[in-house]
Amino acid sequence: MSTRDTIRPSGLSRRNRIERTINRFKQFRRIATRYEKRAENYSCRHKS
């Protein structure tokens, strides 16, 4: 018996929503990381 057979349809819908939300957060983190690696941000942050 697979795991999918033991989960109710309402549980699948909730799991799908949670997985999509997690993937959305991962995508935002990629964008933020890319923005922070820009040279102008780096030089401004490290000026003394």
Secondary structure, 3 states (H helix, E strand, C coil): CCHHHHCCHHHHHHHHHHHHHHHHHHHHHHHHHHHHCCHHHHHHHCCC
